[in-house]
Amino acid sequence: MGKKITKRGGLRKGKNTSFSFLPIAAGAILVLAAFYFSSQPLTTQHNFTKQISPNSINLTAISLQVVPSGGYVLPFRWGKSIKTLVDAGAINVSNFTALIKNSGQQLTGSEKSIINGTYEGYIQFNSTNTEFVQLAFWALGVNNNNTIIRNGPIINASIQYSGQINSNATTGRTVTPQYVASQYFASTGGYGPIGRLQFSALGVLRLSAAQQSIADYTAENSYRPCCDNPTAFPDCNHGAAALGIIELLASQGATQNQVLRAVEEFNQYQFPGQYGEIAAYFATQGENYTSINAGAIIGKNYSSLTGYLRVHQYLIQKGIIKQAAGGAACGV
């Protein structure tokens, strides 16, 4: 059983959750909180005074807007990106297959072709491949050599953490920021079951200056409802996977809107409950979720943990939902 990562202070602590990953031995890793951007004030556009009728909201219909039965097909391809990770040992195919099976899903023929680099079809997100796309893009996001992860917020936070560790150390051992970044976060310290982590060391994708600009913007302005950190700070599996998606699509010439939409679609299948509620919120405002700009949906106002919880409380207050927030989970 996996672990749920919650953020309440200096450490990211694990609890049981339905997200399935191979277990990590107790004490094997130290997973630090990533609150690099948490001190920034949240500004929202929520209308918390609007009066609506709970009976006017069709939650079943709304859920199909978030996770349509046919899934999403992106006009972009996997290419040999995953095969490159396999060849480098960053993905252990046996372990990878076991993780997917452990999640209750199965490795399909198409997914086997993606792994061996022969798949010619498009990237797809649907209800039966959530584990595959999460693991594959997670591996791509943390291992690909890109400035976002090599020189970005995760390294900046690691400089601070390494200083704290070294100042409190009694063993005489000094840790570097790069070591902390590769060991102390859920996306890196929990990577072992997938394969051999090669943090930001593999040249899987090359981006032009224009493509990098698109990747930078999307990573800095997209969030997931498990924390308040942007994709540019990929401290968990979902953040790392979103980063992999951003870089792969940008490398193939995707527009800014296409990359933003792809992250939204990925998030929706990874967090269907949370995005169902976000869609319900828009319905209370008389707006159709599918017509909302992707950049707005995956921005801090709605897709961060703080933004989502405000929406969640609003829906409870209006009597549209009754259940308490269970929180979003990051697996280790």
N, C-alpha and C positions, 0 to 999 in steps of 0.2 A: 504494500500500500504506500502511496506517496505521502507527501507532507504538504500541508497548506502553509503558505508563507503569509504572515501578517506583519504589518508594520506599525509599531507603536512606540518606538524609541530607538535605542542604539543597536538592537539586534533584530534580525529577521528570525522568528521562531516558528518551528514546524508543528503542525497539528494534522490529524487525519483528515483526509479529503477524498473525494471520489476520483480525483486525477490519479491515474495509475502510472507509477514508475517503479523500477526495481528498488528495493530498500537500500539505504546507505547505513552502514554500521554506526551505532551511536557514538558520537564524539569524533567521527572520522573527519568531519569538516566543520569549520566555523563560518557561518553565513552572516555577514554583516548587513545592516540596514543601508539602503541607498537613498538618503534624503537630500541629495545634492541640491534639488530644486524645491524642496518642501517649504523653505522659508519664504518663497515668493507668494504674495497674496493671490488668492483665487478671485478672479472677476468672472461673473456669469451674466447670462442674458435670460435666466429663468424668470418666468412670470408666475410667482408663487401666490398671487392674489386672484388669479382667474377662477371664476366659478364654473364648474362643469358637473355633469351628471355621470356617476359611475356607470349607469346603465347604457350610456352612449358609447362606451369604449368596448370594442370587440377584441378581446385579448387573443383569441384564436386566430383571427384574421391578421392581426398585427404581427403575431409570431411568424407567419408565413412571409411577411415582408422582410424579416430579419434573416431567417434561414429557409429560403424557398426550397421546396422539395427537389427541384432540379439542380440545386447548387449554383455555383458561379463558375464560369469558364473565362479565364483571362487570355487575351490574345498574345500570350508570351509563352516561351518554352523553357523547360528545365535544362536543355542542352546536356553538357557533360559535367555540370557543376557538382552533382552528387557523386558521380563516379570518381571525380578528382578527389573528393573527400575520402571516399572508400580506399582509393589507391594510396593515399597518404596515411591511412590508418586512423583518421579522425572519425570515421564511422566503421564500427565493427558490425558486419552484416548479420552475424548470428545474434549478437546482443540486440541489434536494432530490430530484428524480426521478433525476438522474445519480448521486447518492450511493447511492440504493437499488439502482439497476442495477449499480453498481460492487460492491455487496455480494453480488451473485448473486441478488438478489430482484427482484421486479417490482412496480410501483405498480398495485394492483388498482382495479377500478371503485369498490369501496366506499371505498378510501382516497382516491381522487379526490373522492368525495362528502364525505369528512371534511374535505378541504382547502377545498372550496368552501362548506362549512357546511350542506349539505343532507342529510347522512347521519342517518337516524333510528334506526339500530340501536345495539346496545350495544358498549361497548369490549371488545375481545378480545385475548388474548395467545396466540400459537401459534407453531409452528416456521417459518411462512412470512412472518410480519410482524414479526420481531424488529427489523429495521433501521428499519422505519417507526415503530414505537412508540417506539423509542429516540430517533430524531431528533426526532419530533414533541413528545414530552414533554421532551426536552432543551431545545428552543426555549421551551417553556412555562415550565420551571423557572427558567431564567436571565433571562428577559425580564419575567415577571410581577412586578408591584410588590407584594411581600409582605415583612413585617418579618423573616422568616427569612433572606432573602438581602440585604435592604436594610440591616439592622442587626445581623445575626448573626455567627457565627464567621468567615465568609469576609471580612467587613469588618474584624473584630478582628485577624485575621492580616495583613490588608493594611496596617493601621496600623503594625504592627511592620515589615513588609517595606518599606514606603515610607520609614520612618525609616532603615533600613539603606541603602536605595538613595540617599537624599538625603545621608546622611553620607559616602558613598563617591563621590558624583558629582563628576566633573571638568568637566562641561559647563556647570555653573551652572543647569541646569534642575531644577525641583522637581516631583516627582510627588505626587499626592494619593492617599490610600487608595482612593478610588473608581476612580481610573485604574488602580491596581495590580490591584484586584479585577476590572476589566473586561478586563484584558490578560494577566495573568501566571499564569493557571491553565488547566489543560487544558480546562475547561468554557467558558472565555471566550476565551482566546488562540487556541484551536483552533476557534472557532465560525465563522470566516469563510466556509467553504464552504457553510454552511447559509443564510446571509443576513446582514442587517445587525444586529449585536448591539445591543440597547437594554437594557443591564443594569438589571434591576429598575425599568424605566421605564414599562412598559405596564400599564394597568389592565384586564387580561383577566378576572380573577376577583376577586370581592369576598367576603370571609369574615366571618361574624358573630363575635362574641367567643367563642362556644361552638365554632364551627367552627375558629377559629384555635387554640384550645386543643388540639383534636384534631390539627391539623396540626403544632403545635409538639411535642407529645409524640411523635408518630410520627417526625418528622424527627430528633429528638434521640436516639431509641432504636432506629433502624434503620441497618443497615450493609450494605456490599457487600464481597465478598472480594478487591477490588483494592487495599484500603488499610485503615487503622485509623480512618478518619474517619466520623462519622455522616452521614446524609443532610442534617442541618442545616448541614454544611460541604460543599456541592456543588462540590467542586473538580475533578471529572471529569464526563464525559458521562453515566455511569451514575448518579452522585449527583444531577446536575441533573435527569435524567429521573425518578428516583424522587421528587424534590421536586415536579415537575410533576404526577405522579400523585396525590401526597398532597393537593396544593392543589385539584386539580380534583374529586376525590372528596369532600373535606371541604366544598367549596362547594356540593355537591349533597345534603348532609345525611347522608353516610355515617357509620356508627358507627365508634368506635375500632377494633373488631375487623375491620370491613370494610376499613378503610384499611390496617391492618397486613397483612391477608391479600393485598390487592392488591399491595403492595410485595413480599411474598414471591413471589407468582406471577410478577411482572415479573422479579425477580432470577433465578428458576429458569430462565427461557428465555434470559436474557442470559448466565448462567453455569451451563449444565447440568452440566458436569463437576464443578464444585465442589459443587453441591448434590446431585448423585448420590452423592458421597462422604459428605456430611453425612447423607444418608438412610441410607447403608450403615452409618455409625457408629451411628445409632439402632437399626438392625436388630441390631447386635451387642449392644445393651443390651436386646434383646427387646421393642423398642417399634416400632410402626408409624409411619412418618414422617408420614403423612397425618393422624394423630390428635394430632400435637404442636402446641401453641399457636403461632400465627404469630409472636407477639411474641418467643417464645423463639428460634425459628429465625433470625429476621432481627436478633436482638440481637448484642451484641459477642461473646458466648461462642462463637458458631458462624459468623456471617456477616462478621465483620471478617477482615482478612487474617491476623492473628495467631491468631484462633480457628480459622479454616479450616485453617491450616497445622498446628496441633496435631492436628486430626482426621486430616488427611492422613498425618502421621507415625505416628499410632496405627494406621491401616489398613495401612500398609507394615509396621510391626512385627508385626502379626498375620497377615501374609501374604495379606491380602484384595486388595490392589492391589500392583503392582510398579513402576509407572512413577513417575519422579521428578516433583515438582510443577513444572508449567510456569508457574504463576502466572496470575493473572487480568489481563486487559488493558483499558486505557482508550484509546480511539482519539483521535487528534488529526489 
